[in-house]
Amino acid sequence: MTSTQDISTETHPRLVSDADHLQLTRLVTEISWRIDHDEAARVHELFAEDGVLEVGESRLRGHEEIGDWGRTLAEEHAYPGIRHVCTNMRFVRDGEDHAVGSSLLTAYLDQGQAGAATLPFAVGEDHDRFVRTEAGWRFASRRWVPLFERAAR
């Protein structure tokens, strides 16, 4: 049986502190929550001013481009009923005010009356770089790496 001490920063010195882990977990959860609850127009607030968001073939840089993407996503209701589940979050230090991390993201999508299913729509990893700002931790970059997608019916 593994104890909490076995995964502490004492035995794994590159892991972020417990306090930073909590703050980074909240940040990762918040971006999914905003997308899930029609607040994607506010996703840019979670990024550093020059932050980068990579989704599919899109590479968005800065608050303006990320904000435009989020507003379009919200206005078009591109993924109605989407819900994300964030798990397996791991964060390591990358300098004094920087960290890198990854998390597993499972997305469920309600595809209409007959389309609601407990099978995930997609599963992938988010590869993140973080920077500590005066406002707290923010995404310096986020890249979605798809692992599995549900085949079309």
C-alpha positions as CSV (number, residue, x, y, z in Angstrom):
1,M,0.0,0.0,0.0
2,T,1.3,3.4,-0.9
3,S,1.2,6.2,1.6
4,T,0.8,9.9,1.0
5,Q,4.4,10.4,2.0
6,D,5.5,8.2,-1.0
7,I,4.2,10.9,-3.5
8,S,5.2,13.9,-1.6
9,T,7.6,16.6,-2.8
10,E,10.2,15.1,-0.5
11,T,10.4,11.9,-2.5
12,H,9.5,13.5,-5.9
13,P,11.0,17.0,-5.7
14,R,9.8,18.1,-9.1
15,L,6.2,17.9,-8.1
16,V,4.5,21.2,-7.3
17,S,3.6,21.9,-3.7
18,D,0.3,20.8,-2.3
19,A,-1.0,24.4,-2.4
20,D,0.0,24.8,-6.0
21,H,-1.5,21.4,-6.9
22,L,-4.8,22.5,-5.5
23,Q,-4.7,25.9,-7.4
24,L,-3.7,24.2,-10.7
25,T,-6.5,21.6,-10.2
26,R,-9.0,24.4,-9.8
27,L,-7.8,26.1,-12.9
28,V,-8.0,22.9,-15.0
29,T,-11.5,22.2,-13.6
30,E,-12.7,25.8,-14.2
31,I,-11.9,25.8,-17.9
32,S,-14.0,22.7,-18.4
33,W,-16.8,24.0,-16.3
34,R,-17.0,27.3,-18.3
35,I,-17.2,25.3,-21.6
36,D,-19.8,23.0,-20.1
37,H,-22.0,25.8,-18.7
38,D,-22.1,28.1,-21.8
39,E,-19.5,30.4,-20.4
40,A,-16.8,29.7,-23.0
41,A,-16.7,33.4,-23.8
42,R,-14.8,33.8,-20.4
43,V,-12.2,31.0,-21.0
44,H,-9.6,33.6,-22.1
45,E,-9.5,35.0,-18.5
46,L,-7.8,31.7,-17.4
47,F,-4.9,32.3,-19.7
48,A,-1.8,34.6,-19.5
49,E,-2.2,37.6,-21.7
50,D,0.0,35.9,-24.4
51,G,-1.3,32.4,-23.7
52,V,-1.8,29.8,-26.4
53,L,-4.7,27.4,-26.9
54,E,-4.4,24.5,-29.4
55,V,-7.5,22.6,-30.2
56,G,-7.5,20.5,-33.4
57,E,-5.9,22.4,-36.2
58,S,-6.5,25.7,-34.4
59,R,-3.7,27.6,-32.6
60,L,-5.1,30.6,-30.8
61,R,-2.8,33.1,-29.2
62,G,-3.7,35.8,-26.7
63,H,-6.8,36.9,-25.0
64,E,-8.4,38.3,-28.1
65,E,-8.2,35.1,-30.2
66,I,-9.1,32.8,-27.3
67,G,-12.0,35.1,-26.4
68,D,-13.2,35.1,-30.0
69,W,-13.1,31.3,-30.1
70,G,-15.0,31.1,-26.8
71,R,-17.7,33.5,-27.9
72,T,-18.2,31.6,-31.1
73,L,-18.4,28.3,-29.2
74,A,-21.0,29.8,-26.9
75,E,-23.0,31.6,-29.6
76,E,-23.2,28.6,-31.9
77,H,-23.9,26.1,-29.0
78,A,-21.4,23.9,-30.8
79,Y,-21.6,21.1,-28.3
80,P,-25.0,21.2,-26.6
81,G,-25.1,19.2,-23.4
82,I,-21.3,18.6,-23.3
83,R,-19.8,17.6,-20.0
84,H,-16.1,17.1,-19.3
85,V,-14.6,15.0,-16.6
86,C,-11.0,15.9,-15.7
87,T,-8.9,13.2,-14.0
88,N,-5.3,12.0,-13.5
89,M,-3.9,15.5,-13.1
90,R,-0.2,15.7,-12.5
91,F,1.8,18.9,-12.2
92,V,5.6,19.4,-12.0
93,R,7.6,22.5,-11.4
94,D,9.4,24.1,-14.3
95,G,11.1,27.0,-12.7
96,E,10.2,29.4,-9.9
97,D,6.8,30.5,-11.3
98,H,6.2,27.9,-14.0
99,A,4.8,24.4,-14.1
100,V,3.8,21.8,-16.6
101,G,1.1,19.3,-16.3
102,S,-1.2,16.8,-18.0
103,S,-4.7,15.7,-17.3
104,L,-7.0,13.1,-18.8
105,L,-10.2,14.7,-20.2
106,T,-13.3,12.6,-20.9
107,A,-16.1,14.3,-22.8
108,Y,-19.7,13.2,-22.9
109,L,-22.2,14.7,-25.4
110,D,-25.9,14.6,-25.3
111,Q,-26.8,14.1,-29.0
112,G,-30.5,14.6,-28.7
113,Q,-33.3,12.5,-27.3
114,A,-31.9,9.2,-28.6
115,G,-28.3,10.2,-28.4
116,A,-27.6,10.5,-24.7
117,A,-25.2,7.8,-23.7
118,T,-22.8,6.9,-21.0
119,L,-20.2,6.2,-23.6
120,P,-17.7,9.0,-23.9
121,F,-17.8,11.2,-27.0
122,A,-14.0,11.7,-26.8
123,V,-11.1,11.0,-24.5
124,G,-7.8,12.8,-24.6
125,E,-5.0,14.5,-22.7
126,D,-4.5,18.1,-22.1
127,H,-0.9,19.1,-22.1
128,D,-0.5,22.3,-20.2
129,R,2.1,24.9,-19.3
130,F,1.3,27.2,-16.4
131,V,2.7,30.6,-15.3
132,R,2.1,32.2,-11.9
133,T,0.9,35.8,-12.4
134,E,-0.1,38.6,-10.0
135,A,-3.7,37.2,-10.4
136,G,-2.6,33.6,-9.6
137,W,-1.8,30.6,-11.8
138,R,-2.8,30.9,-15.5
139,F,-2.4,28.8,-18.6
140,A,0.6,29.7,-20.6
141,S,-0.4,27.1,-23.1
142,R,-2.9,24.3,-23.5
143,R,-2.8,21.6,-26.1
144,W,-5.6,19.0,-26.6
145,V,-4.3,15.6,-27.7
146,P,-7.1,13.2,-28.7
147,L,-6.7,9.6,-27.7
148,F,-10.2,8.0,-28.5
149,E,-13.3,9.2,-30.2
150,R,-16.7,7.5,-30.5
151,A,-17.3,6.3,-34.0
152,A,-20.2,7.9,-35.8
153,R,-23.3,5.8,-35.8
